[in-house]
């Protein structure tokens, strides 16, 4: 199927069953073979009596009430712990693919005084190639209000916003070093551009974490190709994420 009929098909399906409802009602529905086996239990975070996890789960419920967050609980916890554990690594934090600010809020809850740089078009996915054309990804998907996101995060300190296509908007951070980068850009070219920009700017021990490594073929290909000849392994995590620790 060519790119444009696929895009039209995905847009039509998404207009009938918006992707946000898939997460909202994941406890009650089955999507085999569309999204894999029963997802009723997928993504839950077991606390095993750990007070830190209990507190995180409480805060995560609050964030979900405040804004739309397209992450499983365990994926959100991966981001939270990556931020916590890289506090000892020098450098700023960056996120490319902010959407409505939910993951940025998680980062802010753990970053302390570190500076957070947030990049997004705020107009949805800018370019979707054939490798990326899997539901629910299509050009313009995941648009969000720039002003609403800024307002949502206005109480968090040391947060900077950059509107536009990355890395065209990366000028202000060209000379920065990073301890953590969170990617949620969904597509091959966008992921590749992010890796090319941030890899050399990561301090040793810094983490690059990405959403959709399992579910988006373009994201997986970008990571696998980029790190094929590099020392660092790409670690597939629970949920759909991957992460790389800079050596």
Residue pairs with C-beta under 8 A, 6 or more apart in sequence:
1 9
3 128
3 129
3 130
3 133
6 130
6 133
7 128
7 133
7 138
7 139
10 133
10 135
10 136
10 137
10 138
11 138
13 135
13 136
14 135
14 136
14 138
14 141
19 70
19 135
19 136
20 68
20 70
22 29
22 31
22 35
23 70
23 72
26 39
26 40
26 42
26 43
27 40
28 40
29 39
29 40
30 38
30 39
30 40
31 39
32 38
42 72
42 239
43 72
43 73
43 74
43 75
43 239
44 72
44 73
44 74
45 53
45 56
45 57
45 73
45 74
45 76
45 77
46 53
47 53
47 54
47 57
53 77
56 77
56 80
57 73
59 109
60 69
60 73
60 76
60 77
60 106
63 69
63 102
63 105
63 106
64 102
66 102
66 105
66 152
67 100
67 101
67 102
67 105
67 152
68 99
68 100
68 102
69 76
69 100
69 102
69 103
70 99
70 102
71 79
71 102
71 103
71 211
71 239
72 239
72 240
74 238
74 239
75 211
75 237
75 238
75 239
75 240
75 241
76 103
76 106
78 209
78 237
78 238
78 239
78 241
78 243
79 103
79 106
79 107
79 182
79 209
80 106
80 107
80 109
80 110
81 110
82 180
82 182
82 207
82 209
82 243
83 93
83 106
83 107
83 110
83 111
83 180
84 110
85 207
86 179
86 180
86 205
86 206
86 207
87 110
87 111
87 112
87 114
87 179
88 205
89 179
89 180
89 203
89 204
89 205
89 206
90 177
90 179
90 203
91 114
91 176
91 177
91 178
91 179
91 180
91 202
91 203
91 206
92 114
92 115
92 116
92 117
92 173
92 176
92 177
92 178
92 179
93 107
93 111
93 114
93 115
93 116
93 117
93 178
93 179
93 180
93 181
93 182
94 116
94 117
94 118
94 119
94 173
94 178
94 180
94 181
94 182
94 198
95 103
95 104
95 107
95 116
95 117
95 118
95 119
95 181
95 182
95 183
95 184
96 119
96 120
96 166
96 181
96 182
96 183
96 184
96 185
96 190
96 194
97 119
97 120
97 142
97 182
97 183
97 184
97 185
97 186
97 190
97 211
98 104
98 118
98 119
98 120
98 122
98 144
98 149
99 120
99 142
99 144
99 184
100 144
100 148
100 149
100 152
101 144
101 148
101 149
101 152
101 153
103 182
103 184
104 116
104 118
104 149
104 153
104 159
105 152
105 153
105 156
107 116
107 180
107 182
108 116
108 153
108 156
108 159
111 158
113 157
113 158
114 158
114 179
115 158
115 159
115 160
116 156
116 158
116 159
116 160
117 160
117 162
117 172
117 173
117 176
118 149
118 153
118 159
118 160
118 161
118 162
119 162
119 164
119 166
119 169
119 170
120 144
120 146
120 149
120 162
120 163
121 143
121 163
121 164
121 165
122 143
122 144
122 145
122 146
122 149
122 163
123 140
123 143
124 139
124 140
124 141
124 142
124 143
125 137
125 138
125 139
125 140
125 141
125 142
125 186
125 187
125 190
126 139
126 165
126 190
127 139
127 187
127 189
127 190
128 137
128 138
128 139
128 187
129 187
129 188
129 189
129 218
131 188
131 217
131 218
131 221
132 186
132 187
132 188
132 216
132 217
132 218
134 215
134 216
134 217
137 186
137 187
137 216
142 186
146 161
146 163
149 161
150 161
153 159
160 172
162 169
162 170
162 172
163 169
166 185
166 190
166 193
166 194
166 197
167 193
167 194
167 196
167 197
170 197
176 201
177 201
177 202
177 203
178 198
178 201
178 202
178 203
178 206
179 202
179 203
179 205
179 206
179 207
180 206
180 207
180 208
180 209
181 194
181 198
181 202
181 206
181 207
181 208
181 209
182 209
182 210
182 211
183 191
183 194
183 208
183 209
183 210
183 211
184 210
184 211
184 212
185 191
185 194
185 219
186 211
186 212
186 216
186 218
186 219
187 216
187 218
187 219
188 217
188 218
188 219
188 221
188 222
189 218
189 222
191 210
191 218
191 219
191 222
191 223
192 222
192 225
192 226
195 208
195 222
195 223
195 226
196 226
198 208
199 208
199 226
199 246
202 208
202 246
203 246
204 246
204 247
205 245
205 246
206 245
206 246
207 243
207 244
207 245
207 246
208 243
208 244
208 246
209 241
209 242
209 243
209 244
210 219
210 223
210 241
210 242
210 243
211 219
211 240
211 241
212 219
212 240
212 241
213 219
213 220
213 223
213 234
213 236
213 240
213 241
213 242
214 220
214 236
214 239
214 240
214 241
214 242
215 240
220 242
223 234
223 242
223 244
224 234
227 233
227 234
227 244
231 247
232 244
232 245
232 246
232 247
233 244
234 242
234 243
234 244
235 242
235 243
235 244
235 245
236 242
237 243
